[in-house]
Amino acid sequence: MTKVFLDEPDIPTHWYNLVADLPTPPAPHLHPGTKQPLVPEDMTAIFPMGLIEQEASSERWIRIPDEVQEIYRLWRPSPLHRARRLEQALGTTARIYYKYEGESPVGSHKTNSSVPQAYYNKLAGKTRLTTETGAGQWGAALAFATQVFGMSCDVFQVRNTYDAKPYRRMLMQTYGATVTPSPSDTTEAGRRLQERFPGTTGSLGMAISEAIELAVQDPNASYALGSVLNHVCLHQTVIGQETLKQLVVFGEDLPDYLFACAGGGSNLAGLSFPFIRENLEGRGHVDIVACEPAAAPSLTQGEFRYDFGDSSGMTPLLKMYTLGNDFVPDPVHAGGLRYHGMSPLVSHCYHEGLLRAIAVKQRDAFAAGILFARAEGIVPASESCHAIAGAVAQARRATEAGESPVILIGVSGSGQLDLPAYAEYLTGDMLDA
Amino acid sequence: MTKVFLDEPDIPTHWYNLVADLPTPPAPHLHPGTKQPLVPEDMTAIFPMGLIEQEASSERWIRIPDEVQEIYRLWRPSPLHRARRLEQALGTTARIYYKYEGESPVGSHKTNSSVPQAYYNKLAGKTRLTTETGAGQWGAALAFATQVFGMSCDVFQVRNTYDAKPYRRMLMQTYGATVTPSPSDTTEAGRRLQERFPGTTGSLGMAISEAIELAVQDPNASYALGSVLNHVCLHQTVIGQETLKQLVVFGEDLPDYLFACAGGGSNLAGLSFPFIRENLEGRGHVDIVACEPAAAPSLTQGEFRYDFGDSSGMTPLLKMYTLGNDFVPDPVHAGGLRYHGMSPLVSHCYHEGLLRAIAVKQRDAFAAGILFARAEGIVPASESCHAIAGAVAQARRATEAGESPVILIGVSGSGQLDLPAYAEYLTGDMLDA
């Protein structure tokens, strides 16, 4: 047996909210003006109440609306694979499993949150969502979700990526979204940024400013964020919940190690939070390892303090590990990990010792990604390669020590649209960052 | 319920050979020199005996080796989806299902045959496979399969595609294959072709010549073909066998219509042959519709006669519907359908009235593909869009007539690497061919 799906009725009916089980409460988000804890009214200009409530909720289980469950079924439950061929290639004594989110319509875990975000906005009467995207995974996920609910979608994509990596832009357009390279002439923020930084190729921070401006100006529009915030982490917990059940089908107890890549943190949160609960309740000793890029090492080298989520200081203040909101990472390929901060919930867990972190250089990540692709057939997303690199190193250490741990890897997406990065690695031209 | 997988032990254990059930035997392949029916010895220079036997077999069920089944489990069983959102978008009275092969490691059905082909060659002691590829689906599938069995792989890719659509080349290289633009300087055939056609951007026929030359010269190498031949159609029958079982899980009898795209014919064969058996045994009246591109309409406009499988006349003579082996299709995006001929088995079925065919223009195909992507979330391969166009037209006719047929679509692959074609359609620049 190498792959386990669950029966369709077994997809999760609730999201799991780790806040209910945390030994100490996470610090609240603060209003950027008053520096006081945010109240729901502070967020109604850009978020619908359904998501605002989730952002502040301490309920353990939050029911997934039937309409969202129905769409989840297009790709959920996602498969858990035993990586037998990778084990053979490594000659390891470890047993390796991977949870694969790349079979979603857009090829990544992002649809787990874009669908409920579109749903709650639709419920609130919104007809349009705005967002920013870098490499395009989140933009594509939101373009898909808005299409499903008959809403329109405006995506501001960092200009550099818009021009250089056009496939995900085409994917967003295929789903019917309007994609604008950022900074653009269509918003005041975009025009100001172009004056201030002539010839700039853009950044996520600039694109966020444009997307928020558009949402605030249009009463029918909301803004949507693809990671970092509590409600996004919440939505992703379907990943870990399914994995817990699937490991049982394989006859395994809890894993000894869990490796997941971490940029904004929602993918790591989604896989690991249900396992952190197992640890907290004394059922397991899962060593949870956040794998961040050496080019944006917020957990391993950042400070734990309040900071803005965007570059221009428009968002609430979030208590998180941060490299400073003016930090600009090297242009590594894992666009989804190039973020100055880290989800406040993941940051809190790290600070409390509920998970640990390692920083992975991109050449090491792609070396592991190619090993994985040649063994398992699946080409992992650039981001996922970081988790695989962490797991492969752990498997090698276990083999040297004569141990047989169970290692679980979160493979957050497919690398089919990241192939130019693989080509760059193979020709030896990849930046050693 | 919108998606059905089978339990893993339910993947097929045998390939289904339609030849055993055909009312009249198909015409044999002929030796290009003697014009006599091929004998196994004629093919041993380029194919291993395991595949030669399958090519000529009239056994109904041929056991799938355990080693092949094990690799099939990486992506099989593939899902059968009820296309509820597409039905809603069409406002149709029809019930529409689609079998999706795009979750295979390379994103298409081609791995169903590349894996057994690599296996039988490995068994025969071969260490290297050579092949040609156009858009790259088959090349990527063989690169994956040879990697799994520790063999090397040489792919000659039509130069035009090698340069213009680099993603699948990068995918082949990620799997470790050597990819050479064809015509090349590395073979005598390639050098001669370049002399004869200075500045040519290549063709599948030229690439086949180079791949066969390389295989014939190296006793450790074989040549592998990705469609057309009987053994390739045989391997693909796992698709239709699974679908028969999955329809039962949905509570359906046999479908009223089956639409699948047809280029060389192996995808159509794989889905439809098990259903042709149901028809022949009196259990169903499935209307099987081959959807070919208007740019290469071998069934609807070709002649049923012996012709070469390649442009330069190196292959055996095959009795098939053909547009002539010097036919050059318009440069439509569905590279996998740009073939002058049609599988002899599919041709035989068409000639005997066991299936029918329609020709679809590529703009109509992509219009249907975008409708499908926006409804179902999955972006279909350029080739698969042709089947969807046929099915959508049928659903519209059924709605007008107040009928509620069950329509089954074969979606042979993912269009994630075909996104430039979608972009071209959306900007209105697509060739009306």
HADDOCK unambig.tbl for C-alpha pairs under 7 A between the chains (distance, minus, plus):
assign (segid A and resid 2 and name CA) (segid B and resid 73 and name CA) 6.90 0.50 0.50
assign (segid A and resid 3 and name CA) (segid B and resid 73 and name CA) 6.98 0.50 0.50
assign (segid A and resid 3 and name CA) (segid B and resid 74 and name CA) 6.82 0.50 0.50
assign (segid A and resid 73 and name CA) (segid B and resid 2 and name CA) 6.87 0.50 0.50
assign (segid A and resid 73 and name CA) (segid B and resid 3 and name CA) 6.95 0.50 0.50
assign (segid A and resid 74 and name CA) (segid B and resid 3 and name CA) 6.80 0.50 0.50
assign (segid A and resid 103 and name CA) (segid B and resid 103 and name CA) 6.47 0.50 0.50
assign (segid A and resid 105 and name CA) (segid B and resid 377 and name CA) 5.20 0.50 0.50
assign (segid A and resid 105 and name CA) (segid B and resid 378 and name CA) 4.99 0.50 0.50
assign (segid A and resid 144 and name CA) (segid B and resid 377 and name CA) 6.36 0.50 0.50
assign (segid A and resid 147 and name CA) (segid B and resid 374 and name CA) 6.18 0.50 0.50
assign (segid A and resid 148 and name CA) (segid B and resid 375 and name CA) 6.55 0.50 0.50
assign (segid A and resid 167 and name CA) (segid B and resid 419 and name CA) 6.10 0.50 0.50
assign (segid A and resid 170 and name CA) (segid B and resid 419 and name CA) 5.91 0.50 0.50
assign (segid A and resid 170 and name CA) (segid B and resid 420 and name CA) 6.89 0.50 0.50
assign (segid A and resid 170 and name CA) (segid B and resid 423 and name CA) 5.72 0.50 0.50
assign (segid A and resid 171 and name CA) (segid B and resid 419 and name CA) 6.45 0.50 0.50
assign (segid A and resid 174 and name CA) (segid B and resid 370 and name CA) 6.46 0.50 0.50
assign (segid A and resid 174 and name CA) (segid B and resid 422 and name CA) 6.57 0.50 0.50
assign (segid A and resid 175 and name CA) (segid B and resid 373 and name CA) 6.77 0.50 0.50
assign (segid A and resid 175 and name CA) (segid B and resid 374 and name CA) 5.34 0.50 0.50
assign (segid A and resid 370 and name CA) (segid B and resid 174 and name CA) 6.48 0.50 0.50
assign (segid A and resid 373 and name CA) (segid B and resid 175 and name CA) 6.78 0.50 0.50
assign (segid A and resid 374 and name CA) (segid B and resid 147 and name CA) 6.22 0.50 0.50
assign (segid A and resid 374 and name CA) (segid B and resid 175 and name CA) 5.35 0.50 0.50
assign (segid A and resid 375 and name CA) (segid B and resid 148 and name CA) 6.58 0.50 0.50
assign (segid A and resid 377 and name CA) (segid B and resid 105 and name CA) 5.21 0.50 0.50
assign (segid A and resid 377 and name CA) (segid B and resid 144 and name CA) 6.38 0.50 0.50
assign (segid A and resid 378 and name CA) (segid B and resid 105 and name CA) 5.00 0.50 0.50
assign (segid A and resid 419 and name CA) (segid B and resid 167 and name CA) 6.11 0.50 0.50
assign (segid A and resid 419 and name CA) (segid B and resid 170 and name CA) 5.92 0.50 0.50
assign (segid A and resid 419 and name CA) (segid B and resid 171 and name CA) 6.46 0.50 0.50
assign (segid A and resid 420 and name CA) (segid B and resid 170 and name CA) 6.89 0.50 0.50
assign (segid A and resid 422 and name CA) (segid B and resid 174 and name CA) 6.58 0.50 0.50
assign (segid A and resid 423 and name CA) (segid B and resid 170 and name CA) 5.73 0.50 0.50
